[in-house]
């Protein structure tokens, strides 16, 4: 099992290598891939050193699977080249997510859609993954009409430069800025670029991706995405209107029985999800579960997950594990 990690020296790439090792993914050969400026560098995996190679060399090595986290432009150019060489690509960028010919996969929800014909598989946006993990079982039972989500996203979602900006601000150092404003002691209602409709790309990903993953466009999602000064872990305040009424105890039971979801919801003991607890974990944490008392059949909840793990690296590797277990690879 030859596995290429494209973007191996980046933030998500490093977490991918960590998760591959933790989960004992059965690879026989690792091919770390990065941009030309990183070619020849050495990375360590399970105590062994590997030389970073360029994209063209990696395609020629014909890996069984290529896990991509190298940005949309790289994915658009190189994923088809890997696919033509017989490699199955699982891509972390936004390049293929809304392409009608590509599957958008959260394994716990819709991995059963995958076949041997799927040579390029899209990994959803980090904020989308944690959102649909909680929404999917509720939608199945109560049928969603409308979702309003406000995100509180960590700087690691932007990348290394943004994490450095926050660290510099905390230390009182003037340095390179990833954002147009300071992020420390601040909140920026600006994740990704603004579009003509006044929403950001991140907000529109949250609006469109859940419909594709759940295979249902009968519900709508309205999003506001905000960047906050946490180093890792995304949080979401979610308001869901259903067609059918629900019992709160049933909602908690349903969520707690959902694989990959952990309910942390006890106000008596101040138990609720927080990024500090989600750090380095693969589960999606749900709490503050309560009725919206202003509208019938409507639920409020708070969802938190590690955006670099379940939101990116872990979900990608879970897709590869599914392909392997079901003899699709």
C-alpha positions as a LaTeX table, in Angstrom:
\begin{tabular}{lrrr}
\hline
Residue & $x$ (\AA) & $y$ (\AA) & $z$ (\AA) \\
\hline
Unk1 & 0.00 & 0.00 & 0.00 \\
Unk2 & 1.83 & 3.07 & $-1.32$ \\
Unk3 & 0.50 & 6.28 & 0.25 \\
Unk4 & 1.41 & 9.77 & $-0.95$ \\
Unk5 & 0.77 & 12.72 & 1.37 \\
Unk6 & 0.65 & 15.82 & $-0.82$ \\
Unk7 & 1.42 & 18.91 & 1.23 \\
Unk8 & 3.30 & 16.80 & 3.79 \\
Unk9 & 5.22 & 19.76 & 5.23 \\
Unk10 & 2.11 & 21.92 & 5.76 \\
Unk11 & $-0.07$ & 22.20 & 8.84 \\
Unk12 & $-2.71$ & 19.64 & 7.79 \\
Unk13 & $-0.07$ & 17.41 & 6.14 \\
Unk14 & 1.81 & 17.12 & 9.41 \\
Unk15 & $-1.40$ & 16.15 & 11.22 \\
Unk16 & $-2.15$ & 13.59 & 8.47 \\
Unk17 & 1.19 & 11.90 & 9.12 \\
Unk18 & 0.47 & 11.91 & 12.86 \\
Unk19 & $-3.03$ & 10.41 & 12.36 \\
Unk20 & $-1.76$ & 7.78 & 9.87 \\
Unk21 & 0.73 & 6.64 & 12.53 \\
Unk22 & $-1.78$ & 6.75 & 15.41 \\
Unk23 & $-4.35$ & 4.70 & 13.49 \\
Unk24 & $-1.71$ & 2.28 & 12.17 \\
Unk25 & $-2.83$ & 2.78 & 8.59 \\
Unk26 & $-1.36$ & $-0.24$ & 6.76 \\
Unk27 & 1.02 & 1.54 & 4.41 \\
Unk28 & 4.10 & $-0.21$ & 3.07 \\
Unk29 & 5.60 & 2.87 & 1.43 \\
Unk30 & 5.19 & 6.52 & 2.36 \\
Unk31 & 5.71 & 9.20 & $-0.27$ \\
Unk32 & 5.84 & 12.68 & 1.30 \\
Unk33 & 5.14 & 15.30 & $-1.41$ \\
Unk34 & 5.51 & 19.06 & $-1.27$ \\
Unk35 & 6.28 & 22.14 & $-3.37$ \\
Unk36 & 9.65 & 22.57 & $-5.05$ \\
Unk37 & 11.06 & 24.62 & $-2.17$ \\
Unk38 & 10.58 & 21.67 & 0.20 \\
Unk39 & 11.86 & 18.92 & $-2.14$ \\
Unk40 & 14.83 & 17.11 & $-0.62$ \\
Unk41 & 13.86 & 17.95 & 2.97 \\
Unk42 & 13.51 & 15.03 & 5.35 \\
Unk43 & 10.44 & 14.14 & 7.36 \\
Unk44 & 10.20 & 11.50 & 10.04 \\
Unk45 & 7.41 & 8.91 & 10.19 \\
Unk46 & 7.31 & 6.13 & 12.80 \\
Unk47 & 11.00 & 6.60 & 13.51 \\
Unk48 & 12.07 & 6.39 & 9.88 \\
Unk49 & 13.26 & 9.28 & 7.69 \\
Unk50 & 11.74 & 9.96 & 4.26 \\
Unk51 & 12.85 & 12.43 & 1.61 \\
Unk52 & 10.24 & 14.87 & 0.33 \\
Unk53 & 9.64 & 14.55 & $-3.43$ \\
Unk54 & 8.01 & 16.82 & $-6.00$ \\
Unk55 & 4.59 & 16.27 & $-7.58$ \\
Unk56 & 5.80 & 14.93 & $-10.94$ \\
Unk57 & 8.04 & 12.35 & $-9.25$ \\
Unk58 & 5.19 & 11.31 & $-6.95$ \\
Unk59 & 2.83 & 10.70 & $-9.91$ \\
Unk60 & 5.52 & 8.56 & $-11.57$ \\
Unk61 & 5.78 & 6.45 & $-8.38$ \\
Unk62 & 2.10 & 5.45 & $-8.86$ \\
Unk63 & 0.88 & 5.49 & $-5.24$ \\
Unk64 & $-2.31$ & 3.54 & $-4.44$ \\
Unk65 & $-3.77$ & 6.57 & $-2.69$ \\
Unk66 & $-2.79$ & 10.24 & $-2.52$ \\
Unk67 & $-4.01$ & 12.32 & 0.42 \\
Unk68 & $-4.01$ & 15.95 & $-0.75$ \\
Unk69 & $-3.72$ & 19.04 & 1.41 \\
Unk70 & $-1.89$ & 21.49 & $-0.79$ \\
Unk71 & $-4.44$ & 24.11 & $-1.82$ \\
Unk72 & $-7.08$ & 24.32 & $-4.53$ \\
Unk73 & $-4.85$ & 25.29 & $-7.47$ \\
Unk74 & $-2.48$ & 22.39 & $-6.81$ \\
Unk75 & $-5.44$ & 20.00 & $-6.54$ \\
Unk76 & $-7.02$ & 21.22 & $-9.78$ \\
Unk77 & $-3.77$ & 20.73 & $-11.67$ \\
Unk78 & $-2.39$ & 17.57 & $-10.09$ \\
Unk79 & $-5.29$ & 15.45 & $-8.78$ \\
Unk80 & $-6.32$ & 14.47 & $-12.35$ \\
Unk81 & $-2.70$ & 13.51 & $-13.14$ \\
Unk82 & $-2.59$ & 11.18 & $-10.14$ \\
Unk83 & $-6.03$ & 9.78 & $-11.08$ \\
Unk84 & $-4.86$ & 9.12 & $-14.67$ \\
Unk85 & $-1.91$ & 7.15 & $-13.24$ \\
Unk86 & $-4.41$ & 4.94 & $-11.36$ \\
Unk87 & $-4.09$ & 6.62 & $-7.96$ \\
Unk88 & $-7.18$ & 7.33 & $-5.85$ \\
Unk89 & $-7.05$ & 10.93 & $-4.60$ \\
Unk90 & $-8.71$ & 12.15 & $-1.41$ \\
Unk91 & $-8.59$ & 15.93 & $-1.62$ \\
Unk92 & $-8.81$ & 18.37 & 1.26 \\
Unk93 & $-9.15$ & 21.58 & $-0.73$ \\
Unk94 & $-12.33$ & 23.23 & $-1.99$ \\
Unk95 & $-11.37$ & 22.45 & $-5.62$ \\
Unk96 & $-13.68$ & 19.48 & $-6.22$ \\
Unk97 & $-16.29$ & 19.72 & $-3.46$ \\
Unk98 & $-19.15$ & 21.15 & $-5.49$ \\
Unk99 & $-18.18$ & 19.41 & $-8.74$ \\
Unk100 & $-21.29$ & 17.33 & $-9.55$ \\
Unk101 & $-19.08$ & 14.50 & $-10.86$ \\
Unk102 & $-17.19$ & 14.16 & $-7.52$ \\
Unk103 & $-18.41$ & 12.71 & $-4.21$ \\
Unk104 & $-18.22$ & 14.84 & $-1.05$ \\
Unk105 & $-17.69$ & 12.43 & 1.81 \\
Unk106 & $-18.02$ & 12.28 & 5.59 \\
Unk107 & $-17.49$ & 8.53 & 6.19 \\
Unk108 & $-20.01$ & 8.19 & 9.05 \\
Unk109 & $-22.71$ & 9.69 & 6.82 \\
Unk110 & $-22.24$ & 8.81 & 3.15 \\
Unk111 & $-19.15$ & 6.64 & 2.53 \\
Unk112 & $-21.45$ & 3.97 & 1.08 \\
Unk113 & $-21.74$ & 6.16 & $-2.04$ \\
Unk114 & $-18.12$ & 5.40 & $-2.97$ \\
Unk115 & $-17.20$ & 3.02 & $-5.80$ \\
Unk116 & $-14.05$ & 2.01 & $-7.68$ \\
Unk117 & $-14.89$ & 4.65 & $-10.30$ \\
Unk118 & $-14.31$ & 7.46 & $-7.78$ \\
Unk119 & $-10.69$ & 8.40 & $-8.42$ \\
Unk120 & $-10.98$ & 11.92 & $-6.98$ \\
Unk121 & $-12.91$ & 12.14 & $-3.70$ \\
Unk122 & $-13.56$ & 15.47 & $-1.98$ \\
Unk123 & $-13.15$ & 16.08 & 1.74 \\
Unk124 & $-15.64$ & 18.72 & 2.99 \\
Unk125 & $-14.79$ & 22.03 & 4.61 \\
Unk126 & $-13.74$ & 21.67 & 8.27 \\
Unk127 & $-16.71$ & 23.67 & 9.59 \\
Unk128 & $-19.11$ & 21.66 & 7.41 \\
Unk129 & $-17.86$ & 18.30 & 8.70 \\
Unk130 & $-18.56$ & 18.99 & 12.37 \\
Unk131 & $-21.90$ & 20.60 & 11.49 \\
Unk132 & $-23.23$ & 17.66 & 9.44 \\
Unk133 & $-21.95$ & 15.10 & 11.96 \\
Unk134 & $-24.50$ & 16.52 & 14.43 \\
Unk135 & $-27.20$ & 17.40 & 11.90 \\
Unk136 & $-27.33$ & 14.10 & 9.96 \\
Unk137 & $-29.03$ & 11.94 & 12.63 \\
Unk138 & $-31.41$ & 14.76 & 13.58 \\
Unk139 & $-32.36$ & 15.39 & 9.94 \\
Unk140 & $-33.07$ & 11.70 & 9.47 \\
Unk141 & $-35.47$ & 11.67 & 12.39 \\
Unk142 & $-37.06$ & 15.14 & 12.46 \\
Unk143 & $-36.39$ & 16.54 & 8.93 \\
Unk144 & $-34.67$ & 19.92 & 8.89 \\
Unk145 & $-36.23$ & 22.98 & 7.26 \\
Unk146 & $-33.70$ & 25.69 & 8.06 \\
Unk147 & $-30.31$ & 25.92 & 9.77 \\
Unk148 & $-28.73$ & 29.17 & 11.00 \\
Unk149 & $-25.07$ & 28.74 & 11.99 \\
Unk150 & $-22.55$ & 31.20 & 13.39 \\
Unk151 & $-18.98$ & 29.94 & 13.60 \\
Unk152 & $-16.16$ & 30.80 & 15.99 \\
Unk153 & $-13.15$ & 29.56 & 14.04 \\
Unk154 & $-9.56$ & 29.18 & 15.19 \\
Unk155 & $-6.60$ & 30.78 & 13.46 \\
Unk156 & $-5.17$ & 27.35 & 12.55 \\
Unk157 & $-7.92$ & 27.18 & 9.93 \\
Unk158 & $-6.07$ & 29.93 & 8.06 \\
Unk159 & $-2.65$ & 28.30 & 8.38 \\
Unk160 & 0.81 & 28.66 & 9.88 \\
Unk161 & 1.08 & 32.40 & 9.12 \\
Unk162 & $-2.10$ & 33.13 & 11.11 \\
Unk163 & $-0.99$ & 31.03 & 14.10 \\
Unk164 & 2.29 & 32.99 & 14.04 \\
Unk165 & 0.39 & 36.30 & 13.93 \\
Unk166 & $-1.57$ & 35.35 & 17.07 \\
Unk167 & 1.60 & 34.15 & 18.85 \\
Unk168 & 3.42 & 37.37 & 17.93 \\
Unk169 & 0.55 & 39.52 & 19.21 \\
Unk170 & 0.46 & 37.62 & 22.52 \\
Unk171 & 4.24 & 38.08 & 22.85 \\
Unk172 & 4.06 & 41.77 & 21.83 \\
Unk173 & 6.15 & 41.22 & 18.68 \\
Unk174 & 5.54 & 43.08 & 15.41 \\
Unk175 & 5.45 & 40.51 & 12.63 \\
Unk176 & 3.87 & 39.45 & 9.38 \\
Unk177 & 0.07 & 39.75 & 9.30 \\
Unk178 & $-2.16$ & 36.98 & 7.95 \\
Unk179 & $-5.28$ & 39.08 & 8.57 \\
Unk180 & $-6.09$ & 42.71 & 7.70 \\
Unk181 & $-6.41$ & 43.45 & 11.46 \\
Unk182 & $-5.02$ & 42.18 & 14.76 \\
Unk183 & $-6.64$ & 38.87 & 15.82 \\
Unk184 & $-5.66$ & 38.92 & 19.52 \\
Unk185 & $-8.43$ & 40.43 & 21.70 \\
Unk186 & $-10.53$ & 40.61 & 18.57 \\
Unk187 & $-13.09$ & 38.77 & 16.42 \\
Unk188 & $-13.05$ & 39.06 & 12.63 \\
Unk189 & $-16.34$ & 38.40 & 10.82 \\
Unk190 & $-14.24$ & 37.57 & 7.78 \\
Unk191 & $-13.28$ & 33.95 & 6.96 \\
Unk192 & $-11.99$ & 33.54 & 3.38 \\
Unk193 & $-12.79$ & 36.10 & 0.66 \\
Unk194 & $-15.97$ & 38.14 & 0.25 \\
Unk195 & $-18.26$ & 37.29 & $-2.66$ \\
Unk196 & $-20.66$ & 39.48 & $-4.66$ \\
Unk197 & $-23.60$ & 38.47 & $-2.45$ \\
Unk198 & $-21.90$ & 39.88 & 0.68 \\
Unk199 & $-21.14$ & 36.43 & 2.12 \\
Unk200 & $-17.66$ & 34.95 & 2.35 \\
Unk201 & $-16.58$ & 31.79 & 0.54 \\
Unk202 & $-16.49$ & 30.01 & 3.92 \\
Unk203 & $-20.12$ & 30.98 & 4.60 \\
Unk204 & $-21.24$ & 29.72 & 1.19 \\
Unk205 & $-19.39$ & 26.42 & 1.73 \\
Unk206 & $-21.46$ & 25.99 & 4.91 \\
Unk207 & $-24.62$ & 26.82 & 2.95 \\
Unk208 & $-24.06$ & 24.40 & 0.07 \\
Unk209 & $-21.92$ & 21.46 & 1.24 \\
Unk210 & $-24.38$ & 20.02 & 3.82 \\
Unk211 & $-27.06$ & 19.67 & 1.11 \\
Unk212 & $-24.65$ & 17.70 & $-1.10$ \\
Unk213 & $-23.41$ & 15.45 & 1.73 \\
Unk214 & $-26.94$ & 14.68 & 2.94 \\
Unk215 & $-28.24$ & 14.36 & $-0.63$ \\
Unk216 & $-31.09$ & 16.74 & 0.11 \\
Unk217 & $-31.69$ & 20.32 & $-1.00$ \\
Unk218 & $-35.06$ & 20.68 & 0.78 \\
Unk219 & $-33.46$ & 22.44 & 3.78 \\
Unk220 & $-31.49$ & 25.71 & 3.75 \\
Unk221 & $-28.41$ & 26.85 & 5.68 \\
Unk222 & $-27.55$ & 30.49 & 6.45 \\
Unk223 & $-24.07$ & 31.11 & 7.88 \\
Unk224 & $-21.91$ & 33.80 & 9.47 \\
Unk225 & $-18.28$ & 32.75 & 9.86 \\
Unk226 & $-16.09$ & 34.50 & 12.42 \\
Unk227 & $-12.38$ & 34.12 & 13.18 \\
Unk228 & $-11.47$ & 34.28 & 16.89 \\
Unk229 & $-8.12$ & 34.23 & 18.75 \\
Unk230 & $-7.97$ & 30.52 & 19.59 \\
Unk231 & $-5.04$ & 28.50 & 18.27 \\
Unk232 & $-7.05$ & 25.39 & 17.34 \\
Unk233 & $-10.60$ & 24.05 & 17.30 \\
Unk234 & $-13.71$ & 25.46 & 15.63 \\
Unk235 & $-16.96$ & 26.18 & 17.50 \\
Unk236 & $-20.44$ & 26.68 & 16.06 \\
Unk237 & $-23.68$ & 28.10 & 17.43 \\
Unk238 & $-26.43$ & 26.28 & 15.54 \\
Unk239 & $-30.17$ & 26.93 & 15.34 \\
Unk240 & $-32.20$ & 24.24 & 13.54 \\
Unk241 & $-35.87$ & 24.40 & 12.60 \\
Unk242 & $-37.42$ & 20.97 & 11.97 \\
Unk243 & $-40.65$ & 19.94 & 10.27 \\
Unk244 & $-41.44$ & 17.59 & 13.16 \\
Unk245 & $-41.34$ & 18.20 & 16.89 \\
Unk246 & $-38.74$ & 16.56 & 19.14 \\
Unk247 & $-38.14$ & 15.62 & 22.74 \\
Unk248 & $-34.87$ & 16.99 & 24.18 \\
Unk249 & $-34.06$ & 13.71 & 25.95 \\
Unk250 & $-34.49$ & 11.90 & 22.62 \\
Unk251 & $-32.24$ & 14.42 & 20.86 \\
Unk252 & $-29.48$ & 13.89 & 23.44 \\
Unk253 & $-29.87$ & 10.10 & 23.22 \\
Unk254 & $-29.81$ & 10.15 & 19.42 \\
Unk255 & $-26.67$ & 12.29 & 19.32 \\
Unk256 & $-24.90$ & 10.26 & 22.01 \\
Unk257 & $-25.56$ & 7.07 & 20.00 \\
Unk258 & $-24.13$ & 8.61 & 16.81 \\
Unk259 & $-20.63$ & 7.27 & 16.01 \\
Unk260 & $-18.04$ & 10.05 & 16.22 \\
Unk261 & $-20.28$ & 12.38 & 18.26 \\
Unk262 & $-19.85$ & 13.02 & 22.00 \\
Unk263 & $-22.55$ & 14.83 & 23.98 \\
Unk264 & $-21.20$ & 17.19 & 26.68 \\
Unk265 & $-24.33$ & 18.78 & 28.04 \\
Unk266 & $-24.80$ & 19.32 & 31.75 \\
Unk267 & $-25.28$ & 22.91 & 32.86 \\
Unk268 & $-25.34$ & 21.84 & 36.55 \\
Unk269 & $-21.65$ & 20.94 & 36.30 \\
Unk270 & $-20.72$ & 23.56 & 33.64 \\
Unk271 & $-20.16$ & 20.75 & 31.15 \\
Unk272 & $-20.20$ & 21.92 & 27.55 \\
Unk273 & $-17.90$ & 21.62 & 24.52 \\
Unk274 & $-14.86$ & 23.88 & 24.27 \\
Unk275 & $-11.92$ & 23.99 & 21.83 \\
Unk276 & $-9.49$ & 23.40 & 24.71 \\
Unk277 & $-11.11$ & 19.96 & 25.32 \\
Unk278 & $-11.52$ & 19.08 & 21.63 \\
Unk279 & $-7.80$ & 19.62 & 20.98 \\
Unk280 & $-6.11$ & 16.55 & 19.43 \\
Unk281 & $-9.35$ & 14.53 & 19.48 \\
Unk282 & $-11.24$ & 13.06 & 16.53 \\
Unk283 & $-14.78$ & 13.31 & 17.94 \\
Unk284 & $-17.32$ & 16.07 & 17.36 \\
Unk285 & $-18.59$ & 17.48 & 20.66 \\
Unk286 & $-22.17$ & 18.74 & 21.07 \\
Unk287 & $-23.72$ & 20.59 & 24.02 \\
Unk288 & $-25.94$ & 23.51 & 25.12 \\
Unk289 & $-28.81$ & 21.49 & 23.65 \\
Unk290 & $-32.03$ & 23.41 & 24.25 \\
Unk291 & $-35.29$ & 24.47 & 22.65 \\
Unk292 & $-35.55$ & 27.76 & 20.84 \\
Unk293 & $-38.44$ & 29.17 & 22.87 \\
Unk294 & $-39.32$ & 31.74 & 20.22 \\
Unk295 & $-40.30$ & 29.25 & 17.53 \\
Unk296 & $-41.87$ & 25.79 & 17.37 \\
Unk297 & $-39.88$ & 22.65 & 16.42 \\
Unk298 & $-36.59$ & 24.56 & 16.73 \\
Unk299 & $-33.41$ & 23.52 & 18.50 \\
Unk300 & $-30.27$ & 25.37 & 19.63 \\
Unk301 & $-26.93$ & 23.61 & 20.12 \\
Unk302 & $-23.19$ & 24.27 & 20.32 \\
Unk303 & $-20.78$ & 22.13 & 18.27 \\
Unk304 & $-16.98$ & 21.97 & 18.68 \\
Unk305 & $-14.28$ & 19.93 & 16.93 \\
Unk306 & $-10.55$ & 19.97 & 16.24 \\
Unk307 & $-10.50$ & 21.49 & 12.75 \\
Unk308 & $-7.13$ & 19.98 & 11.80 \\
Unk309 & $-8.19$ & 16.46 & 12.80 \\
Unk310 & $-11.86$ & 15.53 & 12.14 \\
Unk311 & $-12.17$ & 18.75 & 10.15 \\
Unk312 & $-9.35$ & 17.74 & 7.80 \\
Unk313 & $-6.73$ & 15.02 & 8.39 \\
Unk314 & $-8.77$ & 12.39 & 10.23 \\
Unk315 & $-11.76$ & 12.59 & 7.89 \\
Unk316 & $-9.40$ & 12.17 & 4.91 \\
Unk317 & $-7.77$ & 9.09 & 6.44 \\
Unk318 & $-11.14$ & 7.63 & 7.44 \\
Unk319 & $-12.13$ & 7.83 & 3.77 \\
Unk320 & $-8.96$ & 5.93 & 2.81 \\
Unk321 & $-9.67$ & 3.35 & 5.55 \\
Unk322 & $-13.18$ & 2.85 & 4.17 \\
Unk323 & $-11.83$ & 2.38 & 0.63 \\
Unk324 & $-9.37$ & $-0.20$ & 1.91 \\
Unk325 & $-11.87$ & $-2.08$ & 4.13 \\
Unk326 & $-14.37$ & $-2.30$ & 1.27 \\
Unk327 & $-11.76$ & $-3.37$ & $-1.32$ \\
Unk328 & $-12.33$ & $-0.21$ & $-3.37$ \\
Unk329 & $-8.60$ & 0.62 & $-3.28$ \\
\hline
\end{tabular}
